[in-house]
Amino acid sequence: MTKTDTLRTEETATADLPPAAIKAIPVRHWGRWIGAALVLAALAAIGLAFVNGDIAWAVVGERLTDGTFFWPAWETLKISVYAMLIGVVLGTLLAVMRLSSNPVLSAVSYAYIWFFRGTPVIVQLLLWFNLSAVFTYVDLGPIYRNEMNDVMTPFVAALLALGLNEAAYMAEISRAGIQSVDHGQTEAAHALGMSGSKTMRRIVLPQAMRVIIPPTGNEYINMLKTSSLAFAIGYGELFYVAKNVGTTDYSVMEMYLVVSVWYLGLTTIFNVGQYYLERHYSKGANRSLPPTPLQRIRGQLTAFRTPSKVGGTTV
């Protein structure tokens, strides 16, 4: 047997052997572990400082569950939802006006956005609440007439200030969403005989929602927190009640911690709602919907239980 035949025989025998087991050795990222340890140490130090600080934690726990903040939380939700509805509806109208070919409508929309985005919310709150210094009565002729002080209550002033201010930001968000839709679809709808308003309702806005929904959710969460500025005009929302209770009971820091927990709870609930709303409107854009948080957790648990195979070998 020649040397060549011997080599061929060895190669054939080697090819018939099963593949060798692959030993998977994970790469160790020591920098990540050191960074994580430092972060955890810093968090532990901050938490320990608060635990050992001069804070009556028993008062915090009691006020969280004794019903003191249930009604103020409802007031916060109410004013933020109503103001956001005003902002969304009026903001969409302003966005359409801004994109209009009519120069008057476009100029009015631009001036509105310029004014309400350029002045602080607290100033707008105080302007609305003190409107009685300029107008003594609200006189609509035979329809309605009343004193301005009776009309411009803290709730109405907060609703107008927050809602009208939010409309300026929602106008820009809606405009960006409308402009994200390809103009060819509008032209195709017009070619089929659809009017401009019908095209906007049936074609443009449903597709623009994928762009509008995420920042709108962020705006609402921001609205929940911005509503705390209504304490300046005596509206009984969360921060106003926390401030009064803390001043009365000499537990200012404790009440600020309590109201922080309440705000975190409210924003967390609406974060979850925003996630599922975004997921709903992504149906037309993605072939498969992204997994929900529960599905991700279930998938991770399944991955831990199921062994993986590398090169035919279980690792």
Backbone torsions as a table, in degrees:
resi	resn	phi	psi	omega
1	MET	NA	130.9	-178.5
2	THR	-77.1	170.2	179.6
3	LYS	-65.3	-36.8	179.7
4	THR	-64.2	-43.2	179.2
5	ASP	-63.6	-37.2	179.0
6	THR	-63.4	-42.6	179.0
7	LEU	-63.7	-41.3	179.5
8	ARG	-64.1	-39.8	179.2
9	THR	-63.9	-41.5	178.4
10	GLU	-65.3	-40.2	178.6
11	GLU	-64.2	-40.7	179.4
12	THR	-64.5	-42.1	179.0
13	ALA	-65.3	-38.1	178.9
14	THR	-67.2	-38.0	-179.7
15	ALA	-66.1	-30.0	-179.8
16	ASP	-76.5	-17.1	-179.3
17	LEU	-72.8	146.9	176.4
18	PRO	-68.8	153.0	-179.5
19	PRO	-62.9	144.7	-179.4
20	ALA	-69.5	148.1	178.9
21	ALA	-65.7	134.9	179.7
22	ILE	-95.3	124.9	178.7
23	LYS	-94.4	108.2	-177.8
24	ALA	-81.7	119.5	178.8
25	ILE	-112.4	110.9	-178.2
26	PRO	-66.8	145.2	177.0
27	VAL	-74.7	131.3	-178.2
28	ARG	-91.9	123.7	178.9
29	HIS	-104.9	86.2	-176.0
30	TRP	-66.0	-32.3	-179.6
31	GLY	-62.8	-38.1	179.0
32	ARG	-64.4	-43.2	-178.8
33	TRP	-66.9	-38.3	178.4
34	ILE	-65.8	-44.0	178.2
35	GLY	-61.9	-42.3	179.0
36	ALA	-64.2	-39.3	179.1
37	ALA	-64.6	-40.5	178.5
38	LEU	-64.3	-42.0	179.4
39	VAL	-63.9	-45.9	179.2
40	LEU	-62.5	-38.1	177.9
41	ALA	-64.9	-41.5	178.7
42	ALA	-64.2	-42.9	178.6
43	LEU	-64.1	-40.7	178.8
44	ALA	-64.1	-39.3	179.2
45	ALA	-64.9	-41.7	179.1
46	ILE	-65.8	-44.9	178.7
47	GLY	-61.8	-41.1	179.4
48	LEU	-65.4	-35.9	178.6
49	ALA	-63.9	-41.0	178.9
50	PHE	-70.4	-38.2	179.8
51	VAL	-63.0	-40.5	-178.4
52	ASN	-87.5	-2.5	179.9
53	GLY	-73.5	173.8	-178.2
54	ASP	-82.9	68.0	-179.2
55	ILE	-125.6	130.8	178.3
56	ALA	-84.2	89.1	-176.2
57	TRP	-66.7	-25.7	176.4
58	ALA	-63.7	-37.7	177.7
59	VAL	-67.1	-38.9	178.2
60	VAL	-61.0	-48.7	179.5
61	GLY	-63.1	-37.6	-179.8
62	GLU	-67.4	-45.2	-177.6
63	ARG	-70.7	-22.7	178.7
64	LEU	-67.4	-28.8	-171.4
65	THR	-123.0	2.0	-175.5
66	ASP	-88.3	5.0	176.6
67	GLY	88.9	0.0	-179.0
68	THR	-61.7	-35.6	-172.5
69	PHE	-106.8	7.7	178.9
70	PHE	-65.9	-51.0	-179.1
71	TRP	-67.6	-43.8	174.4
72	PRO	-58.5	-35.5	176.9
73	ALA	-64.2	-39.4	176.1
74	TRP	-63.5	-41.0	177.9
75	GLU	-63.5	-39.3	177.4
76	THR	-64.0	-44.7	177.6
77	LEU	-62.2	-43.1	-176.8
78	LYS	-63.0	-49.7	-177.0
79	ILE	-67.7	-34.6	-179.2
80	SER	-72.6	-38.4	178.6
81	VAL	-67.8	-47.4	179.9
82	TYR	-62.8	-43.7	-179.8
83	ALA	-65.4	-36.6	179.2
84	MET	-68.6	-36.7	176.3
85	LEU	-61.8	-43.9	176.4
86	ILE	-60.6	-44.4	-179.1
87	GLY	-62.7	-42.0	-178.2
88	VAL	-67.6	-48.7	-177.5
89	VAL	-65.4	-51.3	-178.8
90	LEU	-67.8	-36.3	178.7
91	GLY	-64.5	-40.1	176.8
92	THR	-63.3	-42.3	177.6
93	LEU	-62.7	-42.6	179.1
94	LEU	-64.8	-36.5	178.3
95	ALA	-64.4	-43.2	177.7
96	VAL	-63.9	-41.3	177.2
97	MET	-62.3	-41.3	-179.2
98	ARG	-62.6	-34.8	-179.2
99	LEU	-88.4	-1.3	-177.9
100	SER	-70.3	150.5	175.2
101	SER	-79.1	-8.4	176.7
102	ASN	-76.0	118.4	-175.9
103	PRO	-65.8	-29.9	179.8
104	VAL	-68.0	-49.3	179.2
105	LEU	-60.4	-43.7	-179.6
106	SER	-64.4	-40.1	-179.2
107	ALA	-68.8	-41.1	178.7
108	VAL	-63.0	-43.8	178.9
109	SER	-62.4	-43.4	-179.8
110	TYR	-63.7	-41.6	-179.8
111	ALA	-65.1	-39.5	177.6
112	TYR	-61.0	-50.7	-178.2
113	ILE	-62.5	-40.5	-179.8
114	TRP	-61.0	-43.6	-176.7
115	PHE	-71.3	-49.9	-172.7
116	PHE	-75.1	-26.0	174.5
117	ARG	-83.2	-17.1	-175.5
118	GLY	-95.5	-5.0	179.4
119	THR	-121.0	144.9	-177.9
120	PRO	-65.8	150.1	179.4
121	VAL	-63.1	-37.7	-178.3
122	ILE	-63.5	-36.3	177.6
123	VAL	-67.2	-42.1	178.6
124	GLN	-63.9	-39.0	176.0
125	LEU	-58.0	-48.4	-177.5
126	LEU	-69.7	-32.7	177.0
127	LEU	-63.4	-47.3	179.7
128	TRP	-66.2	-42.0	-176.1
129	PHE	-68.2	-31.0	-179.1
130	ASN	-99.8	23.5	-179.0
131	LEU	-65.6	-21.3	178.8
132	SER	-66.6	-17.8	175.9
133	ALA	-71.3	-17.5	179.6
134	VAL	-106.3	-43.3	-178.7
135	PHE	-121.2	119.0	-178.6
136	THR	-76.0	-36.2	-177.0
137	TYR	-126.9	154.4	165.9
138	VAL	-100.3	108.8	-173.0
139	ASP	-119.6	105.3	177.0
140	LEU	-107.5	28.5	179.0
141	GLY	73.4	-135.2	-178.8
142	PRO	-72.7	-9.6	-176.5
143	ILE	-79.6	-49.6	-174.1
144	TYR	-159.7	139.2	175.2
145	ARG	-150.8	127.3	-178.7
146	ASN	-160.4	163.1	177.2
147	GLU	-70.9	143.5	-177.2
148	MET	-62.8	-34.7	179.2
149	ASN	-62.4	-33.6	179.1
150	ASP	-78.0	-27.0	-179.1
151	VAL	-83.8	-47.6	-174.0
152	MET	-87.4	70.4	175.7
153	THR	-73.8	167.1	176.6
154	PRO	-55.7	-38.0	179.2
155	PHE	-64.7	-47.1	-178.5
156	VAL	-64.6	-43.0	179.9
157	ALA	-63.1	-43.0	178.8
158	ALA	-66.5	-39.7	179.8
159	LEU	-62.8	-46.0	-179.3
160	LEU	-67.2	-45.3	-177.4
161	ALA	-64.0	-48.4	-178.0
162	LEU	-69.7	-43.3	-177.7
163	GLY	-67.0	-45.7	-178.7
164	LEU	-69.6	-35.4	176.2
165	ASN	-66.6	-42.2	179.8
166	GLU	-64.6	-32.7	-179.6
167	ALA	-60.0	-33.9	179.9
168	ALA	-64.9	-40.8	179.0
169	TYR	-74.4	-38.6	178.5
170	MET	-66.7	-28.9	177.6
171	ALA	-62.0	-42.4	179.3
172	GLU	-71.4	-36.4	177.0
173	ILE	-65.2	-45.3	179.6
174	SER	-65.6	-39.1	178.6
175	ARG	-61.9	-42.6	177.9
176	ALA	-63.2	-39.5	178.5
177	GLY	-65.9	-41.7	179.6
178	ILE	-65.3	-41.2	-178.7
179	GLN	-72.6	-16.4	178.3
180	SER	-74.9	-17.5	178.7
181	VAL	-80.8	131.5	-177.7
182	ASP	-57.5	132.4	-177.0
183	HIS	-65.5	-22.6	179.1
184	GLY	-62.0	-28.7	178.5
185	GLN	-69.6	-36.1	175.5
186	THR	-65.4	-43.2	178.9
187	GLU	-63.5	-39.3	178.4
188	ALA	-64.9	-40.1	178.3
189	ALA	-64.8	-40.5	177.2
190	HIS	-65.3	-36.0	178.3
191	ALA	-65.0	-28.0	177.8
192	LEU	-83.9	0.3	177.2
193	GLY	94.5	8.6	179.4
194	MET	-77.8	141.4	178.5
195	SER	-74.2	168.8	-179.3
196	GLY	-63.0	-43.3	-179.3
197	SER	-68.0	-38.5	179.3
198	LYS	-68.9	-37.6	176.5
199	THR	-62.2	-40.8	179.7
200	MET	-64.5	-43.2	-176.7
201	ARG	-73.8	-41.4	-171.3
202	ARG	-92.6	-29.2	-171.9
203	ILE	-111.1	-52.8	-169.5
204	VAL	-78.4	-55.6	-174.0
205	LEU	-61.2	-42.2	178.0
206	PRO	-58.2	-35.5	178.6
207	GLN	-79.3	-31.8	179.6
208	ALA	-69.8	-19.2	-177.4
209	MET	-60.2	-30.5	179.5
210	ARG	-63.3	-29.6	178.3
211	VAL	-88.9	-30.9	-174.1
212	ILE	-79.8	-37.7	-171.6
213	ILE	-60.0	-49.6	-176.8
214	PRO	-57.9	-50.8	178.3
215	PRO	-68.5	-26.3	177.1
216	THR	-67.0	-40.1	175.4
217	GLY	-61.3	-41.1	177.3
218	ASN	-64.1	-38.6	179.2
219	GLU	-64.7	-37.7	179.5
220	TYR	-68.4	-40.7	177.2
221	ILE	-62.3	-39.0	176.0
222	ASN	-66.0	-34.2	178.3
223	MET	-63.9	-39.7	177.0
224	LEU	-54.8	-41.6	-178.3
225	LYS	-79.9	-37.0	-179.4
226	THR	-66.8	-25.6	179.0
227	SER	-60.6	-18.1	178.4
228	SER	-64.9	-19.8	177.7
229	LEU	-66.8	-17.1	180.0
230	ALA	-67.2	-9.5	175.7
231	PHE	-61.1	-25.7	-177.2
232	ALA	-66.1	-21.9	179.1
233	ILE	-111.6	13.4	173.7
234	GLY	82.7	20.6	177.4
235	TYR	-81.2	132.1	-170.7
236	GLY	-80.7	61.0	176.2
237	GLU	-94.4	-170.2	-171.3
238	LEU	-58.9	-50.8	-174.5
239	PHE	-67.8	-36.9	179.3
240	TYR	-61.1	-46.0	-179.7
241	VAL	-67.6	-41.6	179.3
242	ALA	-61.4	-40.8	-179.9
243	LYS	-65.2	-44.1	-179.3
244	ASN	-67.5	-44.1	-180.0
245	VAL	-64.5	-42.4	179.9
246	GLY	-63.5	-38.6	178.6
247	THR	-69.4	-38.8	-178.4
248	THR	-71.0	-43.1	-175.7
249	ASP	-94.1	3.6	-176.9
250	TYR	56.5	41.0	179.4
251	SER	-131.9	54.8	-173.6
252	VAL	-62.7	-50.9	-177.8
253	MET	-64.4	-38.9	179.3
254	GLU	-61.7	-41.9	-179.0
255	MET	-69.9	-33.6	176.2
256	TYR	-66.2	-36.2	176.1
257	LEU	-67.1	-41.2	179.2
258	VAL	-62.2	-47.5	-177.2
259	VAL	-68.7	-28.6	175.2
260	SER	-64.8	-41.5	177.7
261	VAL	-62.9	-41.8	178.6
262	TRP	-62.2	-45.1	178.7
263	TYR	-64.2	-39.8	177.7
264	LEU	-62.7	-40.3	178.5
265	GLY	-63.7	-44.6	-179.5
266	LEU	-65.0	-46.3	-178.7
267	THR	-67.0	-33.0	177.8
268	THR	-64.4	-42.4	178.9
269	ILE	-60.3	-43.7	-177.8
270	PHE	-77.7	-22.4	171.2
271	ASN	-62.4	-43.1	178.2
272	VAL	-64.2	-44.1	177.9
273	GLY	-60.7	-40.7	178.4
274	GLN	-62.6	-39.8	-179.7
275	TYR	-59.5	-47.8	-177.6
276	TYR	-71.4	-29.3	176.1
277	LEU	-68.4	-43.3	176.1
278	GLU	-62.0	-39.8	180.0
279	ARG	-63.5	-37.6	178.9
280	HIS	-64.5	-43.8	-176.4
281	TYR	-81.6	-4.8	175.5
282	SER	-89.9	4.0	-177.9
283	LYS	-60.8	-39.6	-177.3
284	GLY	-79.6	-12.8	-176.1
285	ALA	-100.0	-32.2	-177.0
286	ASN	-109.1	140.0	177.1
287	ARG	-66.8	-36.0	176.5
288	SER	-130.9	136.6	-178.0
289	LEU	-70.3	145.4	177.0
290	PRO	-65.3	148.8	-178.9
291	PRO	-66.5	146.8	176.4
292	THR	-74.2	165.0	177.2
293	PRO	-55.9	-40.0	178.3
294	LEU	-65.0	-38.5	177.9
295	GLN	-66.7	-36.2	177.4
296	ARG	-65.2	-43.9	179.0
297	ILE	-62.6	-44.0	179.3
298	ARG	-62.3	-39.2	179.0
299	GLY	-65.7	-39.0	177.9
300	GLN	-64.8	-42.4	178.8
301	LEU	-63.9	-39.6	178.1
302	THR	-65.2	-38.2	-179.8
303	ALA	-65.3	-34.9	178.2
304	PHE	-68.4	-35.9	-176.4
305	ARG	-79.0	-32.7	-174.9
306	THR	-90.8	120.6	177.5
307	PRO	-71.9	143.8	178.6
308	SER	-95.2	160.1	-178.5
309	LYS	-120.1	132.4	177.7
310	VAL	-124.7	117.7	178.9
311	GLY	62.2	33.9	178.7
312	GLY	81.0	0.6	-177.8
313	THR	-114.4	133.6	179.0
314	THR	-73.7	129.3	179.4
315	VAL	-124.8	NA	NA
